[in-house]
Amino acid sequence: FNSASALGIEHLSLSLPLCACRTATVWKNLNPFWGEEYTLHLPLGFHSLTFYVLDEDTIGTLGCGGPEGTDPTFSTLVGIDSWINLTRVDPNEEVQGEIRLELWVLEEPHRRVLHCHVIEARDLAPRDISGTSDPFARVSCNGQTLETAIIKKTRFPHWDEVLEFDLEERELEKETRGPLLSMEVWDWDMVGKNDFLGQVEFSLDTLQKSPVKGWFRLLPFPSAEEDAGGKLGALRLKVQLAEDRILPSMYYQPLIELLEHVTPLAILEEIGSVESRQDVAMKLVKIFLGQGLAVPFLDYLNLLPSFFSSLPGLPCPCFPLISLSSLDPSCSPQVVGMPYLNEVLKPIINRIFEEKKYVELDPCKIEMNRTRRISFKGSLSEAQIRESSLELLKGYLSDIMESIIGSVEKCPPIMRVAFKQLHKRVEDQFPEAEHEDMKYIAISGFLFLRFFAPAILTPKLFNLRDQHADPRTSRTLLLLAKAVQSIGNLGLQLGHGKEQWMAPLHPFIIPCVSHVKDFLDKLIDVDSEKGESSCLNRDPSSHLPCSPQGTISWWGLGGGLILQVRSSIPIQRICAVERVDENAFQQPHMMQIITQDAEGQLHTMYIQCKNVNELNQWLSAIRKASIYNERMLPSCHPGAFRGSRWTCCLQADRTVHGCSRTHSAVTLGDWSDPLDPDAEAQMVYGQLLLVLRAGCIISLSPADHERSFQDCRMAATARLLDVIQDLERAHSAFERREKEEAATESY
């Protein structure tokens, strides 16, 4: 989510049929900038994507937008990067859910009868304040209209009614040229008009050939509203969608084992686009990280000529650039260092947000009218404002550097080991005395310029804050980030930039350089073997956010009641992890974990999260840990059993089958759980498959030196081809199975 223009808006919400997320609030701004990125793992039934712009003060929707034509083909969503005009929210377009029907034409003496068995519906849009609806179905055929009963306060109505229509021969012939039967679902209102919930249509020709039975997605009325032409503002989006099938872990293990014993250079060199190379490099880092081999892999990347040619401070590019020049070894700190970053910077960032001090050094940007808010003694001069700002910046910067320099033991061991090897490689490459600082610049360039400084500049994107900074705080963070960058550059660029107004900070920055060098020397003073073994585990089961044999523990809601309790659940007993309708407890952002005990009895734990993003992170992490459990439920109740009935479908039987499908896919990428080896391996496999289909032969460099190098290379390449072909066959088998299950699906 990038930005929006000409809008009195506060935050942005993305909505999908089964998952949602929202940005931070941008206060009092008609042209907000978010710059936030979300990764949503969508279910196979995904069919629409909508962006809503809302006002935080009134909780009102100011407009919505989305890529046109979003459907299961996904084709229109690939590579979107543009401004989209917002339109008014049309209730008739806000449709979701499915309806279960059985339709057949019965030949009787002297007449034909169309039987419409309206069984039930699920996941209907809420139209009432209670978060539910009062749905009924209206069926129209040949000028006749019949309606089902009204089911009060539910989004999962169960009608089980059969409506019959007489079909006259002349009407039969006339209607074959167009829709014969229209099935509409409405929300009944005692006062005012009924609210539309969706429709589905059938032609008589289809019904005459064979009966129709199953679940059907509800569709909106054909939209007659045209684009508002930007009158409601516009939203800039960048959306990329990749459709992929993630197989069980056992299918990817041969590929992961092969990657452990070969040099990935050949794989990366064959990948065409720079963006794809960068993505594959990140996936390989995560795979090697999960296998306990991230440090050797990063060490290999550090040997690339492209790495040394990119180091600052060199008099000229000493090595030729190769096709991997875009590869960034600094992705490893971003994968494993987020908790470390939070521990080091979060307390200081929080204080800056809370104090909201006015800080400015640039004379061109000083606003004299703000001085009254700085001093009660009257207006301050420009020099006094700069002096006050300088002292504030020194105070903040001193705390930041003190926290960083004192964080040696807090730094993840894998980062320390990787930096140690990087230090050695650069020292070996540049032994000259004039390049003494290069071994420090190589590390500080990653740690300060690409890790600490960006986090200070945009703390929301690094999960240091829940909201973006206001303009005043944002300016303070920008100045601090510039100072940290200068320190990370070891002061090499001081006095050479255009921003000479930063010069008053130079006397503070220069002494920090020696402290940074001491910090880096201590950082790399680590035993490599001990460092790797303390943070990595070669057991593939340990890659999960929670081991399948472990437990999930938390303080939260329990026992079906809104109580604060301490609880834990063995992961192997989990059989469903789902959202809970808000009306079940009149509480938002709730989820349920359904478990099964040794006797087969089901138990439900209800948990409330603080916001929708945290809810998605919980769902993602627990589903990853339990996805391969044996007794996963195909359906569950999104409500709760209260007052002798389910709040969702209103069924009185506590043991009745669930009225909504369960989901096993993760819903949202979570920075605290960066490893998803199956997804990473699938992405690498997909790129390798594209390379092979393009006719390229990948010649791998093996690490085995017992045989001749050429024999080992040929054996590794042949093994890679076998692994890719096995994965391709597995994908085909799963695809056939899914099609067969869809064709025979019956409820």
BALUM-7998 format. One record per residue (C-alpha): x, y, z; residue in one letter. Coordinates in steps of 0.5 Angstrom, whole numbers. Layout:
REM residues N
       X       Y       Z   resn
       X       Y       Z      a
...
REM end
This chain:
REM residues 747
       X       Y       Z   resn
       0       0       0      f
       3       6      -2      n
      -1      13      -2      s
      -7      16      -3      a
      -9      23      -6      s
     -14      28      -5      a
     -17      24       1      l
     -19      26       8      g
     -17      19      10      i
     -14      15      16      e
     -12       8      15      h
     -13       3       9      l
     -16      -4      10      s
     -15     -10       5      l
     -21     -15       5      s
     -21     -22       2      l
     -27     -27       3      p
     -23     -31       8      l
     -17     -26      11      c
     -16     -18      12      a
     -11     -14      14      c
     -10      -6      15      r
      -5      -1      15      t
      -3       4      21      a
      -7      10      21      t
      -5      17      18      v
      -8      22      22      w
     -10      29      19      k
      -8      28      12      n
     -11      29       6      l
      -5      25       2      n
      -3      20       7      p
       3      15       5      f
       3       8       8      w
       9       5       5      g
       7      -2       8      e
       7      -9       5      e
       3     -15       7      y
       4     -22       4      t
      -3     -26       4      l
      -3     -33       3      h
     -10     -34       0      l
     -14     -40      -1      p
     -16     -44      -7      l
     -23     -41      -7      g
     -20     -34      -7      f
     -24     -30     -12      h
     -24     -22     -10      s
     -20     -17      -7      l
     -22     -10      -5      t
     -19      -4      -2      f
     -23       0       3      y
     -21       7       5      v
     -23       9      12      l
     -24      15      17      d
     -21      13      24      e
     -25      18      27      d
     -32      16      25      t
     -31       9      23      i
     -34      11      16      g
     -32       8       9      t
     -29      14       5      l
     -29       9      -1      g
     -26       3      -4      c
     -22       0     -10      g
     -19      -6     -13      g
     -16      -9     -19      p
     -22     -10     -24      e
     -24     -17     -26      g
     -21     -21     -20      t
     -23     -28     -21      d
     -20     -35     -20      p
     -15     -34     -26      t
     -11     -29     -22      f
      -9     -26     -29      s
     -11     -19     -28      t
      -7     -18     -21      l
       0     -20     -24      v
       5     -14     -24      g
       0      -8     -22      i
       3      -2     -20      d
      -1       4     -21      s
      -6       9     -18      w
     -14       7     -18      i
     -19      11     -17      n
     -24      10     -11      l
     -31       9     -12      t
     -37       9      -7      r
     -39       3      -3      v
     -45       0      -6      d
     -48      -5      -2      p
     -51      -9      -8      n
     -43     -10      -9      e
     -41     -12      -2      e
     -43     -20      -3      v
     -40     -26       0      q
     -42     -33       1      g
     -45     -39      -2      e
     -51     -42      -2      i
     -53     -50      -3      r
     -58     -52      -8      l
     -61     -58     -11      e
     -65     -57     -18      l
     -68     -62     -22      w
     -74     -62     -27      v
     -79     -67     -26      l
     -83     -70     -32      e
     -90     -71     -29      e
     -97     -73     -33      p
     -99     -67     -37      h
     -94     -62     -34      r
     -87     -61     -32      r
     -84     -59     -25      v
     -78     -55     -23      l
     -76     -57     -16      h
     -71     -52     -12      c
     -69     -55      -6      h
     -66     -49      -2      v
     -62     -52       3      i
     -57     -47       7      e
     -52     -42       6      a
     -46     -40       9      r
     -41     -34      10      d
     -46     -29       8      l
     -45     -21       9      a
     -47     -18      15      p
     -52     -13      14      r
     -54     -11      21      d
     -51      -8      27      i
     -51     -14      31      s
     -46     -17      26      g
     -51     -22      23      t
     -57     -22      18      s
     -64     -24      17      d
     -63     -28      11      p
     -69     -31       6      f
     -68     -34      -1      a
     -73     -31      -7      r
     -73     -35     -13      v
     -76     -33     -19      s
     -78     -37     -25      c
     -83     -36     -31      n
     -86     -30     -28      g
     -87     -34     -21      q
     -84     -32     -15      t
     -83     -36      -8      l
     -79     -34      -2      e
     -77     -39       4      t
     -78     -37      11      a
     -73     -32      14      i
     -68     -34      19      i
     -66     -29      24      k
     -60     -27      26      k
     -55     -31      23      t
     -50     -31      17      r
     -51     -39      16      f
     -58     -40      15      p
     -61     -47      14      h
     -67     -47      10      w
     -68     -54       8      d
     -74     -52       4      e
     -77     -55      -3      v
     -80     -50      -8      l
     -84     -52     -14      e
     -85     -48     -21      f
     -90     -51     -26      d
     -86     -50     -33      l
     -91     -49     -39      e
     -88     -52     -46      e
     -89     -45     -49      r
     -85     -42     -43      e
     -80     -47     -43      l
     -78     -46     -51      e
     -78     -38     -50      k
     -74     -38     -44      e
     -68     -43     -46      t
     -65     -37     -50      r
     -64     -34     -43      g
     -64     -35     -35      p
     -70     -39     -33      l
     -69     -39     -26      l
     -66     -33     -21      s
     -64     -35     -14      m
     -63     -29     -10      e
     -61     -28      -2      v
     -64     -22       2      w
     -63     -19       9      d
     -70     -18      12      w
     -71     -11      15      d
     -77      -9      19      m
     -76      -2      17      v
     -74       0      11      g
     -72      -4       5      k
     -69     -11       5      n
     -61     -11       4      d
     -59     -15      -2      f
     -54     -21       0      l
     -53     -24      -7      g
     -55     -28     -13      q
     -54     -34     -17      v
     -58     -36     -24      e
     -59     -42     -28      f
     -61     -43     -35      s
     -66     -48     -36      l
     -62     -52     -42      d
     -57     -54     -36      t
     -63     -56     -32      l
     -66     -61     -37      q
     -59     -64     -39      k
     -58     -66     -32      s
     -60     -64     -24      p
     -56     -59     -21      v
     -53     -60     -14      k
     -48     -57     -10      g
     -45     -50      -7      w
     -45     -44     -11      f
     -42     -37     -10      r
     -47     -32      -9      l
     -45     -26     -14      l
     -47     -18     -14      p
     -52     -15     -19      f
     -49     -13     -25      p
     -46      -6     -23      s
     -48       0     -27      a
     -44       5     -23      e
     -39       8     -27      e
     -32      11     -24      d
     -32      17     -20      a
     -27      20     -24      g
     -22      21     -18      g
     -27      25     -14      k
     -27      21      -8      l
     -19      21      -9      g
     -14      15     -12      a
     -10      10      -8      l
      -4       8     -11      r
      -2       0     -10      l
       3      -5     -12      k
       0     -12     -12      v
       4     -18     -14      q
       0     -25     -14      l
       3     -32     -15      a
      -1     -38     -16      e
       3     -44     -13      d
       1     -51     -10      r
       5     -52      -3      i
       7     -60      -3      l
       8     -63       4      p
      15     -63       6      s
      17     -70       5      m
      17     -68      -3      y
      22     -62      -2      y
      27     -66       2      q
      31     -69      -4      p
      31     -62      -7      l
      34     -59       0      i
      39     -64       1      e
      41     -63      -6      l
      42     -56      -5      l
      46     -57       1      e
      52     -61      -3      h
      52     -56      -9      v
      54     -49     -10      t
      48     -45     -12      p
      52     -40     -16      l
      49     -44     -23      a
      42     -44     -21      i
      42     -36     -19      l
      46     -35     -26      e
      41     -38     -30      e
      35     -34     -27      i
      33     -29     -32      g
      31     -22     -29      s
      34     -19     -23      v
      28     -19     -19      e
      27     -26     -19      s
      35     -27     -18      r
      34     -23     -11      q
      28     -27      -9      d
      31     -34     -10      v
      37     -31      -7      a
      33     -29      -1      m
      29     -36      -1      k
      36     -40      -1      l
      38     -36       5      v
      32     -38       9      k
      33     -45       6      i
      40     -46       8      f
      39     -42      15      l
      33     -47      16      g
      39     -53      15      q
      44     -50      19      g
      48     -48      13      l
      47     -40      13      a
      53     -38      15      v
      57     -42       9      p
      52     -40       4      f
      53     -33       6      l
      61     -34       6      d
      60     -36      -1      y
      56     -30      -3      l
      62     -26       0      n
      67     -29      -5      l
      63     -26     -11      l
      67     -21     -14      p
      60     -17     -15      s
      60     -16      -7      f
      67     -13      -7      f
      66      -8     -12      s
      60      -6      -9      s
      64      -4      -2      l
      64       4      -1      p
      71       7       0      g
      75       4      -6      l
      79       8     -11      p
      76       4     -17      c
      72      -2     -18      p
      77      -7     -17      c
      73     -13     -20      f
      69     -14     -26      p
      61     -14     -24      l
      58     -21     -26      i
      51     -23     -27      s
      50     -23     -19      l
      51     -16     -18      s
      44     -15     -15      s
      45     -20     -10      l
      45     -17      -3      d
      48     -21       3      p
      45     -17       8      s
      38     -20       7      c
      40     -25      13      s
      40     -20      18      p
      33     -18      16      q
      31     -25      17      v
      34     -27      23      v
      35     -20      27      g
      28     -17      28      m
      28     -19      35      p
      35     -17      36      y
      33     -10      33      l
      27      -9      37      n
      31     -11      44      e
      36      -5      42      v
      32       0      39      l
      25       0      41      k
      25       3      48      p
      29       9      45      i
      24       9      39      i
      18       9      44      n
      21      15      48      r
      22      19      41      i
      14      18      40      f
      12      20      46      e
      16      26      47      e
      14      29      40      k
      20      34      41      k
      20      39      35      y
      27      38      32      v
      30      41      26      e
      37      43      24      l
      36      45      17      d
      35      53      16      p
      30      52      10      c
      26      48      14      k
      25      51      21      i
      18      54      22      e
      18      60      27      m
      11      59      29      n
      12      53      32      r
      17      56      37      t
      11      58      42      r
      10      51      43      r
      18      50      45      i
      18      55      50      s
      14      59      55      f
      18      65      55      k
      16      67      48      g
      19      66      41      s
      26      63      40      l
      31      65      35      s
      33      61      29      e
      40      60      33      a
      36      58      39      q
      32      53      35      i
      38      50      32      r
      41      49      39      e
      35      46      42      s
      35      41      37      s
      42      40      37      l
      42      38      44      e
      36      34      43      l
      39      30      37      l
      45      29      41      k
      41      26      47      g
      37      21      43      y
      43      19      39      l
      47      18      45      s
      42      13      47      d
      42      10      41      i
      49       9      40      m
      50       6      47      e
      44       1      46      s
      48      -1      40      i
      55      -2      43      i
      52      -5      49      g
      48     -10      45      s
      54     -15      43      v
      51     -21      47      e
      44     -20      45      k
      46     -20      37      c
      44     -27      34      p
      50     -32      34      p
      49     -33      27      i
      50     -26      25      m
      56     -26      29      r
      59     -32      26      v
      57     -29      19      a
      60     -22      20      f
      66     -26      23      k
      67     -29      16      q
      66     -23      12      l
      71     -19      16      h
      76     -25      15      k
      74     -25       7      r
      75     -17       6      v
      82     -17      11      e
      85     -23       6      d
      82     -19       0      q
      85     -12       2      f
      91     -13       6      p
      94      -6       5      e
      95      -1      10      a
      91       4       6      e
      85      -1       6      h
      85      -2      14      e
      78       0      15      d
      75      -4       9      m
      74     -10      14      k
      70      -5      19      y
      66      -2      13      i
      64      -9      10      a
      60     -10      17      i
      58      -3      19      s
      55      -2      12      g
      50      -8      13      f
      49      -7      20      l
      48       0      21      f
      46       3      13      l
      41      -3      12      r
      39      -5      19      f
      39       0      24      f
      38       6      20      a
      32       4      16      p
      29       1      22      a
      30       8      26      i
      27      12      19      l
      21       7      19      t
      20       4      25      p
      13       1      23      k
      15      -3      18      l
      20      -6      23      f
      15      -7      28      n
      18      -3      33      l
      11       1      33      r
       4       0      31      d
       3       7      28      q
       7      11      23      h
      10      17      26      a
       7      24      25      d
      10      29      21      p
      14      32      27      r
      17      25      30      t
      18      23      23      s
      23      29      22      r
      27      27      28      t
      27      20      26      l
      30      22      19      l
      35      26      22      l
      37      21      27      l
      37      16      21      a
      42      20      17      k
      47      21      23      a
      47      13      24      v
      48      13      17      q
      54      17      18      s
      57      13      24      i
      56       7      20      g
      60      10      14      n
      66      11      19      l
      65      18      18      g
      68      18      11      l
      63      22       8      q
      63      28      13      l
      64      35      10      g
      63      32       3      h
      55      32       2      g
      50      37       0      k
      47      37       7      e
      52      42      11      q
      47      44      16      w
      48      37      19      m
      55      39      21      a
      54      41      28      p
      53      34      29      l
      60      32      26      h
      64      33      33      p
      59      28      36      f
      59      23      30      i
      67      23      30      i
      68      20      37      p
      63      15      36      c
      67      12      30      v
      72       9      35      s
      67       6      39      h
      64       3      33      v
      70      -1      31      k
      71      -3      38      d
      64      -6      38      f
      65      -9      31      l
      71     -13      34      d
      67     -15      40      k
      62     -17      35      l
      66     -22      31      i
      70     -25      37      d
      65     -31      37      v
      67     -39      36      d
      64     -40      29      s
      62     -48      31      e
      59     -46      38      k
      56     -40      35      g
      52     -44      29      e
      50     -50      34      s
      47     -45      39      s
      42     -42      34      c
      41     -47      29      l
      38     -54      29      n
      39     -59      23      r
      33     -63      25      d
      28     -61      20      p
      22     -61      25      s
      25     -55      28      s
      24     -51      23      h
      17     -50      25      l
      14     -44      29      p
      13     -49      34      c
      15     -57      34      s
      10     -62      33      p
      11     -65      39      q
      11     -58      43      g
       6     -54      46      t
       3     -47      45      i
       2     -43      51      s
      -1     -36      52      w
      -5     -32      57      w
     -12     -31      54      g
     -19     -33      53      l
     -21     -40      55      g
     -26     -45      57      g
     -31     -42      52      g
     -32     -36      57      l
     -28     -29      57      i
     -24     -30      62      l
     -16     -29      63      q
     -13     -36      64      v
      -6     -39      63      r
      -7     -45      58      s
      -3     -49      54      s
      -5     -54      48      i
      -1     -60      45      p
       0     -58      38      i
      -1     -66      35      q
      -8     -65      38      r
     -10     -59      34      i
     -15     -61      29      c
     -18     -54      27      a
     -15     -46      28      v
     -21     -41      25      e
     -24     -34      26      r
     -30     -33      30      v
     -35     -29      28      d
     -36     -22      32      e
     -43     -23      34      n
     -41     -30      38      a
     -38     -26      44      f
     -39     -19      42      q
     -32     -18      41      q
     -27     -17      35      p
     -21     -20      33      h
     -23     -27      36      m
     -20     -34      34      m
     -21     -41      36      q
     -17     -47      37      i
     -21     -54      37      i
     -17     -60      39      t
     -19     -67      40      q
     -17     -71      46      d
     -15     -79      47      a
     -23     -81      47      e
     -24     -77      41      g
     -28     -71      45      q
     -27     -64      42      l
     -25     -58      46      h
     -25     -51      44      t
     -21     -45      46      m
     -23     -38      44      y
     -17     -33      44      i
     -18     -25      43      q
     -12     -21      39      c
     -11     -14      39      k
     -12     -13      32      n
     -13     -16      25      v
      -6     -17      24      n
      -4     -20      30      e
     -10     -25      29      l
      -7     -27      22      n
       0     -28      25      q
      -3     -33      30      w
      -7     -36      25      l
      -1     -37      21      s
       4     -39      26      a
      -1     -45      29      i
      -3     -47      22      r
       4     -48      20      k
       5     -52      26      a
      -1     -56      26      s
      -2     -57      18      i
       0     -64      18      y
      -4     -67      24      n
      -8     -73      22      e
     -15     -71      25      r
     -16     -64      22      m
     -23     -63      21      l
     -26     -61      14      p
     -31     -56      18      s
     -33     -52      24      c
     -37     -47      27      h
     -35     -40      26      p
     -40     -38      32      g
     -40     -41      39      a
     -45     -45      43      f
     -49     -41      47      r
     -56     -41      50      g
     -57     -48      47      s
     -56     -46      40      r
     -50     -44      36      w
     -50     -37      34      t
     -47     -38      27      c
     -52     -43      24      c
     -57     -43      30      l
     -57     -51      30      q
     -60     -53      37      a
     -55     -60      37      d
     -48     -58      40      r
     -45     -64      36      t
     -48     -62      29      v
     -43     -62      24      h
     -40     -55      22      g
     -43     -50      18      c
     -37     -47      15      s
     -31     -50      12      r
     -24     -50      15      t
     -18     -47      12      h
     -11     -50      13      s
      -7     -45       9      a
      -3     -39      13      v
      -6     -33      12      t
      -1     -27      13      l
       7     -27      13      g
      10     -26      20      d
      17     -23      21      w
      18     -27      28      s
      17     -33      24      d
      21     -32      18      p
      22     -40      16      l
      17     -43      12      d
      22     -49       8      p
      16     -52       4      d
      14     -45       1      a
      22     -43       0      e
      23     -50      -3      a
      17     -49      -8      q
      19     -42     -10      m
      26     -45     -12      v
      23     -51     -16      y
      19     -46     -20      g
      25     -42     -22      q
      29     -48     -24      l
      23     -51     -28      l
      23     -45     -32      l
      30     -45     -33      v
      29     -52     -35      l
      23     -51     -40      r
      27     -45     -43      a
      32     -51     -45      g
      38     -48     -41      c
      42     -54     -38      i
      44     -52     -31      i
      51     -55     -29      s
      52     -55     -22      l
      59     -55     -18      s
      59     -60     -12      p
      62     -60      -6      a
      65     -67      -6      d
      72     -68      -8      h
      73     -75      -7      e
      72     -76     -15      r
      74     -72     -21      s
      71     -65     -21      f
      67     -67     -28      q
      64     -73     -26      d
      61     -70     -19      c
      59     -64     -23      r
      55     -69     -28      m
      52     -73     -23      a
      50     -67     -19      a
      46     -64     -25      t
      43     -71     -27      a
      41     -71     -20      r
      38     -64     -20      l
      34     -66     -26      l
      31     -73     -23      d
      29     -69     -17      v
      25     -63     -21      i
      22     -69     -25      q
      20     -72     -19      d
      17     -66     -16      l
      13     -64     -23      e
      10     -71     -23      r
       8     -70     -15      a
       5     -63     -17      h
       1     -67     -23      s
      -2     -72     -18      a
      -4     -67     -13      f
      -7     -63     -19      e
     -11     -69     -21      r
     -13     -71     -14      r
     -16     -64     -13      e
     -20     -64     -20      k
     -23     -71     -18      e
     -25     -69     -11      e
     -28     -62     -14      a
     -32     -66     -19      a
     -35     -71     -14      t
     -36     -66      -8      e
     -42     -67      -5      s
     -45     -64       2      y
REM end
